[in-house]
Amino acid sequence: MLDNFVNQNQYGTSTKAMSSDFFRSVYSYMFIALAISGGIAYYIGTSEVVVFPDGVRLPSLFAKLFYSGNGFSTPFYIVMFTPVALGWIIQSAYNRFSMGTLFLLYGLYSALLGMSLSTIFVAYEYRDWE
């Protein structure tokens, strides 16, 4: 595919159509992943707020998943750092994986990224935006 971009004189007008199709598919996948990440972040970060005895206010689903009585739990750190590891795995081994496996890893990456981005709704309470 990259050869087609480099050798435009050799391939002529088909290069323009191929690049258009290529970029359309790339942006479609990016849009789907962004929708997954944003939807999960919004769902986790804007659930009903609970107030703990120590005065901490957190969305209930976020608290259930990531908060123990004395701070963030282990799953919080796993969810925060796993997207970095998945990005590295996808980037370094994409030649060895099938397209189905890559789509699955990309979907998992976007879901975990959405879970980690839900901290934005914790830091800036959604109710304060209105």
N, C-alpha and C positions, 0 to 999 in steps of 0.2 A: 504494500500500500504506500509506503514512504517513497519507494522508487517512482511511483506514479506522480507524486508531488514534485520530485526532483527533476524528472525527465518529462516536463510538460510538452516540450516540442515534439517528442516522439509519440506521445499518446493523444495529443490534440484536445478536442472538446470533451472527450469522455472523462478526462481528469476532473473537469469542473463538476460534472454530475456525480462522479465517485466521491469527491471531497464533500459535496453537499450532503449526500447520503450518509457519509461517515460522520460528519459533524452533527447531523440531525439525530443519529442514533446515540452518539455520545451524550448530547444534551438531554435526550429523553431519559437515559439511564441516570444522569445526574439529577434531573427533576424528580424522578421517582424516589431516589435515595434521599433527596432533600425533603420530600413530602413525608417519608417514613420518619426521618430524624425529627422534623418539626412537629409532627403529630404526636410522637412518643414524648418529646420534651414538654409539649403543651399539656398532654394528658397527665403526666407525672407531676409536673410543676404547678398545676393550677387546681389540684384537688382540694377538698375541704381542709382548712387550716386547723391544726391541733396545737394546743399550748401545753407544753410539758411543765411539771412542777418547778423546774429550774428556770422557767421563763422563756425557753426556746420555743419559737413559733415556726412550724414547718408544715408543708402540705402533707396530708395524711398518707398518701401513697408513697411519697418520698421518704417519710419517716419510717414507714413499714419496711421499705427496701433497704435504706441506707443509714438509719440512725439507731444507735444503741443508747442506753441511758447516759453514757458519759462521752459521747462524741460519735464520729462517723464509724460505721462498722466495716468489716473486711470487704463485703461485697461492693461498697462504695469505691474503694481503691482498686478493686478488680475491674469494675466498670469504667473507671477513669483511665486506666492504663492499657486495657485490652485493645481499644481501637488503634493505639500506636503499634502494638504487636501485630494485629491483623493487617494493618497497612504495610508493615514491613514484610510479612509473609506473602501477601498478594503481590507486592512489587518484586520480591526476589524470586518467587517461584511460579510466576504466571505461565511460563512455558511448559511446566510439568503438569498443571491442573487442566481439567476439562472445563469447557465453558459453563457447564452446570455447576461445577464446584466453585468456579470464580463468581458466578451470580449469587450463589448461596453465601459465600464469604463476604461479598459486597453488601448483601442484604443484612447480614449479621453485623457488619461494620457500621452500617447506617443506623441500625436499631440501637446498638451500644453507644454510638455517638449521640443519638437522641437522648438516651438515658443520662449520659454525662452532661449534656447541655441543659438538662432540666435544672441544674444548679443555678442557672441564670434566673429562673423564676423564684428560686429560694432567696437569692441575694437581693433581687428587686421584686418585692411582692407584687403580684398581678393586681391585686386590689388597690394598690397605691397608684397605678397607672391611670385609673379612671377619674 
